[in-house]
């Protein structure tokens, strides 16, 4: 990723000591790359656009997280809420609340297991909802990557996965799942 022009920290006059106080802070800020060269800003903007486009594509009856849960339960029927939380990178209490909402919509069932865990499964209505969403999600994914060549889109996906796995491996806030492999070392 190309970053914006870097501004060099220079003393006010040759041989003068670096500025202190407010002037030093201003110099340090001026030396930072511009907003569009900040990864956090670009990630936040990409997330905003992805969520907005998701709502445009499928409506507001389902959120991207609810879709992720339905897809995960389709791929791994009967997993418990704790495992689901790790798979979709949520904390356990948020996942429990999400499961209750999906159950109230009739899209999943929650079966009580020993040790107060719950096994989660798609209902027929949940599976039908997932099937209704599939074509729109496929078009959405193409739209999100439309400005990139096929090679660039593939590279972006590889880099995003590496970024997430690296953050998880370094102990970032997002929970990790038991089946997530460690990132490849460069």
Protein Blocks (a to p, Z undefined) as FASTA:
>chain_A
ZZddddddddfbghiacdehjllmmmmmmmpccfklgmklmmmmmmmmmmmmmmmmnojm
bcfklmmmmmmmmmmghiafklmmmmnopafklmmmmmmmmmmnopaccdddehhiacdd
ddfklmmmmmmmmmmmmmmmmmmmmmpcfklmmmmmmmmmmmmmmmmmnopabdcdfklc
cdddZZ
